[in-house]
Amino acid sequence: MHVITIEQPGVVSVRLERSQPLQPGTVRVRTIYSGVSAGTELTAYRGTNPYLSRRWDAERRLFLEGQTHSYPLAGWGYQEVGEVVEAAPDVVDPPVGSLVWGIWGHREEAVLPAEKLAGHMLPPGVDPLVGVFARVGAIALNAVHAADVHLGDQMAIFGQGVIGLLATRLAQLSGARVVAAEGIPARLELARQFGAAEVFDVLTGSCAEFVRKRIVGADSAIELSGTHAGLHEAIRTVRQGGRVVAAGFYQGEGVGLRLGEEFHHNQVQLVSSQIGGVASWLAHRWDVERLQRTFMELVYRGEVDVRRLVTHVTPAGRAAEAFDLLDNHAADVLQLVFTFEGTS
């Protein structure tokens, strides 16, 4: 089978790997679509991901000297949808022929535990393309939950890429009035369509000053640009005692993040949101699986139109070109999706 592999920083290939045999309790899934999460995957493509230079100690939850992962990185992805084409004799659910979403990376097929796909079947008639959004939708919902949104809250959401646009829509559905901040005009227009009450072009000035001309400050902000400058401006935007959810994947040192200014003087709450877990105060009733299923139910009901976010559907054989496009022309791409049909 074909697997998209990051050989080293800036170098991508499509390798051939041996298909795995079925084991009891497993199914074989043939990939229909595999989505690229640009923020995370570019850290691997560029060589900036902390797992490449530090060792993650899961027990102590610390990064230590060493490496967690090393090149080549095969099948680095987490937005897949496919068809169950074979099942072990002891598997009843999901049945052969069903379409399922999950995580198995940028590979042509995968053998997966059937129990991991429980509740992941797409309803009949649903476009399988929507299945690639389950995980990124959960990331957006997790950030909105961490913001502790209440009906009537004033919010600012920085970064209107795929996850930022989904967060804008989910915050609006939760009752917030959202100001969407972004530097790409086409994404600002999409943000309006996804429910933003106002938009602000961050290349024209200060979003914090824009917001504070109207209100004393946002009740909360979600930062999804993944830049330290964006995080600093999000901190400046919230009112005294307001909350900033840092949900971007920040790389390197925090240049431009001046914690002695508004953060210190306004007693701003700074909360991290990461899909490895839910907000601690919700852990007794929410988990990542529930986030994913909840988001997909919104998609099935038509309350979130994810298909509008897909800008590129690309054969896996052109993966090198696709990553180069993401790296050098990010403004031209929202959701890029690989297909494996006809891969050679």
N, C-alpha and C positions, 0 to 999 in steps of 0.2 A: 504494500500500500504506500501511497505518497504522503509525506510529512513535510510541512514547511519548517525549515530549520535555520536559526540564526547561527551562522558558523563562527562569527566574531563580530566586533562592532562594525556596522555598516555593510556586512556581507550576509546575504540570505540565499539559501538554495532550497530546492525541493528534493529530498532524499527518498529513496525506496527502503522501506522496512518490512520485515516479515509479518504477515498477519498472525494474530494470536489465536490459539485454539480456544474454543468454548470450554468453560469449567462449569461445574454445577452451580446453579443460581445466577448465571450470567446470560447476557444477550449480546448479540453483535449489532451495532448500529452503524449504518452507512451515512456519512455526512452529506447533508444537502447544502447547508450554509454554515460558515464559521466566521463570526464577526471579529473585527479587530478593535480592542480597547486601546485607542491611540496613546493615551497618557501613560498607561502602564507598560505597554509593549515597546514604546519608543525608548523607555529607560533601559530595556534589554538591548535594543538595536543600537543605542548610543553608548552603551557600556556604563551608564550612570546608576543603575539599579543597586541599592545597598547590598543585596544578596550576592552580588558579584565580587564585592570587596570586603564584606564582613560576614561573620558566621552568626546565624540566628539561633540562640539557645532557647528552644521552645519551653523548657521546664522553668528556667529562670526569667524568661521573657526579656532577654538582653541581646544586643548585638555585640559580639566579641571579635577578637582578632581571628582572621581566617576567611574562609569562603563558604557560603551555603550552596551556591550554584556556580558552575563553570561552563564555558563554551565547549562544544556546540550545545545550543538550547533547542531541543526538538519539540515541536508541537506546543509552543508557548502561546496559549490562548485560553479564554474561558467563556466564549459566547457561541455555543454550538447548538444546532438542531439537525436531526437526522431521522432516518427510517429504521425501525427494527426489522432486520432482514433474516435473523436466525435467533433461536432461543434454545437454551439447554432444556432437556426433557422435563426437568422439575420446575420450570418457570411457566406460570400462567399469565402473569401481569408484569410488564406490558406485553400484549400479544404481538406476534409477527404481523407486520404491515402497519403498525401504529407509528405516528410521528411523535417524537419526544424532543424536549430541550434539556440541556445539561452542560456539563463541562468535561470535555475530553481533548481540547486543544486542536490546533490546525492540522488535522490528519484526516485521511480519506475514510477511515473507519476506526472503530474502537470496540473492544470487548469490555463490557461494564457490568457491575453487579446490578441485577434487576431491581433490588431494593432502593438503589440510589436514584432510580427513575420513577419511583412511586409518586403519583400526583403530577408528573411532568408531561402527560400526554396532551397534545393539542386537540381541541375539539374538532369534529368534522367540519370541513369547509373553511377553516381558518388558514390564511396564507402562512406557510411554514416560515417565511422570512421574519415574522414577528418573534419567533422563538429565540432569535439571537439576542433579544433585549432583556431576557429574564434577569440576568446577573447585573447588568448596568442599571436596570430599573430598580433592583433591590438596593444598589449602592445609593441611588438618588433618594429612595424612600427612607433608607437608614439615616441619611443626612437630615431630611425633613423631620423625622422623629427626634433626632438629637437636638434640633432647634426648638423643640417643645412648642410647636405652633398652636396658637389659639385663634378662634374666630375673631377677625378684626385686627389681627397683628399686622404691623408694617414690617416688611422684610426686604432685604437686598440680597440678590444672588449674583455672585461674581463668577464670570466664566460661563458662556452659553454654548459650550460644546454639547455633545450628546447627553452627558449626565447632567450638565447644568440646565439644559432645556427641559429634561424630564423632571428635575427638581423644581423648576419654575412651575410646571404644570401641576405637580403633586402638592406644592405649597398652596397654589391657588385653589385646588380642590379641597384643601384642608381649611380654607377660610382666610388665608392671608392675602394682603395687598402687596404685590411684588414689584420691586424695581429691579430690572435685569441689567447688569453691567457687563459690557463686552466691547471689544475693539473692532469687530468685523461686522459691517453694516448688514449683510445678509442674515447673520445670526441674530442681530437685534430685531429684524423684521420677523424672524421665526419665533423669537421670544414673545412678541406681541400675540402671535397666533396661538402660542402655547399658554397664554393667560396672563402675561405681564401687564400690569396697569400702566407702567411707564418703563422706558428704556433709557440707558445712558451710555454714550460712547466714551469709553475710558481714555481714548486718545485725545479727547477735547478738554480734559480738565479733571477735577476732583469729584468723584461720586459722593463722597462724604459731604462736601459743600453743597452739592446739588440737592441731596436729601434734606439737609438741615435748613435749607431755605424754606421748606414746606412744613417740616415737623422737627421736634427736638432731637430726633435721631431714630433710626430703625430699632424696633424691638429686638430683632435678631438678624444675622446675616449668615449666609452659607458661602464659603470660599471654595470654588471648584476650578479656578484657573491653574492651580498648582504652582503659582509664583509667589515669592515672598513679598513682592510689591503689592500683589493683589490681597494677600493676607493682611498686610499693614493697612491698606485702604479699607478693608472690611472692618477692622478694629476701629478705625476713625469714624466709620459710618453709624455704629450703634450708639444708642443713648447710654447714659450712666447706668451701670449695672446690666447692660444688654449682653446678649450672648452671640459669640461668633463660633460657628461650626467649621473647623478646618478639615475639609474633606478631600482636598487636592493631595496629590502625591508629590511632595516637595523634595527637590534634589539639592544636595550640597549644603553649604552654609547659608544662614538666613540673612544674606545681604539685603539691606533696605528695610528690615524689620526692626523698628526702633521701639522697644518695649518700655522705655522710660517716658514716652509721650502719652498718647490717649489711653493706651492699655493700662498704664499705671494710674493716671489721674481720674479715669472714669470707671475704675474697678470693673473692667470688662471681663466677662466669663469667656474663657477660651476652651472649647471642647473639641476633641479629636473624634472623627467618625471614619471608621474603616470596616470593610465588609467581613473581616474576620470575626466580628461580634456585633451585637446590638448595643444601644445605649444601656448602661448598667442599671438604670432605674426601670427599664422595661424588660429586663432579662427573665423575669419570672413569668412573662406571658408572650414574649416575642422571641423568635430566633431567626436566623438567616433564611431557613427554608420557608417560614411564614412570610417573610418579606418578599421573597421571589414569587410565591404563589399569589399573594395579594396583588402585587404589581401586574402579573399576567392576567388576573381576573379583570382588572381595570382595562387592560388591552382588549380582552375578549368582548367586554361590554361596550367598547368604542369610546371610553372616556379618555384614553390616551392613544393618539394615532402615531405609532412609532414608525410606520412605513415612510412617512414624510421625511424622516431623518436619514434614510439611506441615499447616499449620493453616488456610491460606486459599488458595483457587483463585478468582481474580478476573478478570472480563472486562477487557480492556485499556481499554475505554471508561471504566472507573471508576478509572483510574490515579491521578487527583488525590486521590480518597478514600483509596486504598490508601497513598499516601505520607503523607498526613495521619495515618492510623492508625499507621504505623510511627514517625512523628515524635513523636506525642503519647501513644500507648498501646502502647509497645514490649513491655511485659510480656505483652500479649495475643496476640502474634504470634511464631511461630518462622519457618517458611519460608512466605513468600508467593509465589505463582506466578500469572503472568498467562496468560490464554488470549486468542487473537485471533478466534476463531470468532464470527461475528455482530457484529463491531465496526462501529459506525456513526458 
